[in-house]
Amino acid sequence: MQLSVHGKNQLEVTAALRAYVQQRLDKLDRYFPGAAASAHVVLSVQRERQTVEVTIPFDGLLLRAQESDPTMYAAVDLVLDKLEQQIRKFKTRVQRRQRHEGARPEPEVPAADEPEEDLVRIKRFPLKPMTVEEALLQMNLLGHGFFVFREAGSLEVQVVYRRAQGGFGLIVGE
């Protein structure tokens, strides 16, 4: 696996730490047979918390995990466990979808009336055409509460989100 390791907040990444991250993330290679996967790792320190963020773009998906711990090595182990769990969850859903192809329930479409807040950050990213099921999977893999995507058939921008009452919602523009 190709690896890009960076320190944040003036953290210098030592050769030993880089080698440990490489050794641990190489264990994920078994999930990407025959593919050249790459990972972007950001290590940071804030007070007594050591934080590790790992992002792996793969086959149109984005696997991302972040963990903190008092020691950097333990944080690396925790983030690896989280990534393995995400990959297993993704593979299980893909296999289940392939077995039950065709039986897709339509998600609920609620209204989205939210009060305006002060704009703090703007984030730009390309919107990949995908189905609602793929968008839900991507949202769950990232651990976010919502996900913006283009619907594969109509190329409309849509948003899936996790409802406070449980389940998921879909916002479709008119």
C-alpha positions in Angstrom: 0.0 0.0 0.0 1.3 3.4 -0.9 1.5 5.6 2.1 1.6 9.4 2.7 2.3 10.3 6.3 2.3 13.9 7.5 2.6 15.5 10.9 0.2 18.3 11.9 0.7 21.0 14.5 4.5 20.9 14.2 4.7 17.2 14.9 7.8 15.6 13.4 7.1 12.1 12.1 10.0 9.8 13.1 11.3 7.0 11.0 10.2 4.5 13.6 6.6 5.9 13.7 6.4 6.0 9.9 7.6 2.3 9.8 5.0 1.3 12.4 2.2 3.0 10.5 3.4 1.3 7.3 3.5 -2.1 9.0 0.0 -1.7 10.5 -1.6 -0.4 7.3 0.0 -3.1 5.2 -2.3 -5.5 6.9 -5.2 -3.9 4.9 -3.6 -5.0 1.6 -5.5 -8.3 1.9 -8.7 -6.4 1.4 -7.5 -4.8 -1.9 -6.2 -7.8 -3.9 -4.6 -6.8 -7.2 -5.3 -3.1 -6.6 -2.8 -0.3 -5.9 -4.4 1.2 -2.8 -3.0 4.4 -1.3 -3.5 5.9 2.1 -3.1 9.4 3.4 -2.2 9.5 7.1 -2.2 12.7 9.3 -0.7 12.5 12.8 -1.4 15.3 15.2 -0.9 16.1 18.9 -3.2 18.4 21.0 -2.4 18.5 24.7 -2.3 14.9 25.8 -4.3 13.5 22.9 -2.5 11.9 20.0 -4.7 11.8 16.9 -4.4 9.6 13.8 -6.5 10.3 10.7 -6.4 7.8 7.8 -8.1 8.4 4.4 -8.1 5.6 1.7 -9.7 6.4 -1.6 -10.6 3.2 -3.3 -12.7 2.3 -6.3 -15.0 5.3 -6.0 -15.3 5.0 -2.3 -13.6 6.9 0.5 -12.7 5.0 3.6 -11.9 7.4 6.5 -11.2 6.8 10.2 -9.9 9.0 13.0 -9.0 7.9 16.5 -7.3 9.6 19.5 -5.4 8.1 22.4 -2.7 9.2 24.9 -0.1 7.3 22.9 0.4 7.6 19.1 1.0 3.8 18.7 -2.3 2.9 20.4 -4.1 5.5 18.3 -2.7 3.8 15.1 -3.9 0.5 16.3 -7.4 1.9 17.1 -7.7 3.5 13.7 -6.7 0.3 12.0 -9.4 -1.6 13.8 -11.9 1.0 12.8 -10.9 0.8 9.1 -11.0 -3.0 9.1 -14.5 -2.8 10.6 -15.6 -0.4 7.8 -14.2 -2.6 5.1 -15.9 -5.7 6.5 -19.2 -3.8 6.7 -18.8 -2.6 3.1 -18.0 -6.1 1.8 -20.9 -7.7 3.6 -23.3 -5.1 2.2 -22.0 -5.5 -1.3 -22.4 -9.3 -1.1 -25.9 -9.0 0.4 -26.9 -6.5 -2.4 -25.6 -8.9 -5.1 -27.7 -11.7 -3.6 -30.9 -9.6 -3.3 -30.5 -7.5 -6.4 -33.8 -6.0 -7.5 -35.6 -5.8 -4.1 -34.9 -2.1 -3.2 -37.3 -0.2 -0.9 -37.6 3.5 -1.7 -36.3 5.7 1.2 -38.6 8.2 2.9 -38.5 11.7 1.5 -38.9 14.3 4.3 -38.9 18.1 4.0 -35.8 19.9 5.1 -36.5 23.3 6.8 -33.5 24.3 8.8 -32.8 27.7 10.3 -29.8 29.6 8.8 -26.6 29.8 10.8 -23.4 31.7 10.2 -21.3 30.2 7.4 -18.1 28.9 9.0 -16.6 26.7 6.3 -17.0 25.9 2.6 -16.0 22.5 1.4 -15.9 21.6 -2.3 -15.7 18.1 -3.7 -16.7 16.3 -6.9 -20.1 14.7 -6.8 -20.0 11.1 -8.1 -23.1 9.7 -9.7 -24.4 6.8 -7.5 -27.5 5.1 -6.3 -29.2 6.0 -3.0 -27.9 2.7 -1.5 -24.3 3.5 -2.5 -24.7 7.0 -0.9 -26.0 5.5 2.3 -23.1 3.0 2.3 -20.6 5.9 1.7 -22.2 8.0 4.5 -21.9 5.1 6.9 -18.3 4.3 6.0 -17.3 7.9 6.6 -19.3 8.1 9.8 -21.1 11.2 8.8 -24.7 12.2 9.5 -25.4 13.1 5.9 -24.0 12.7 2.4 -24.4 14.8 -0.8 -24.3 12.9 -4.2 -25.6 12.9 -7.7 -28.4 10.3 -8.4 -27.1 7.9 -11.0 -30.2 8.0 -13.2 -31.1 11.7 -13.3 -27.8 13.2 -12.2 -29.8 15.4 -9.7 -28.0 16.5 -6.6 -29.5 14.7 -3.6 -28.8 14.4 0.1 -29.2 11.3 2.3 -29.1 11.8 6.1 -29.5 10.0 9.4 -32.8 10.9 11.1 -32.9 11.6 14.8 -35.9 9.3 15.2 -34.0 6.5 13.5 -33.7 5.4 9.9 -32.6 7.6 6.9 -34.0 10.4 4.9 -33.5 11.7 1.4 -33.6 15.3 0.3 -34.5 15.8 -3.4 -34.4 19.2 -5.1 -37.3 20.3 -7.3 
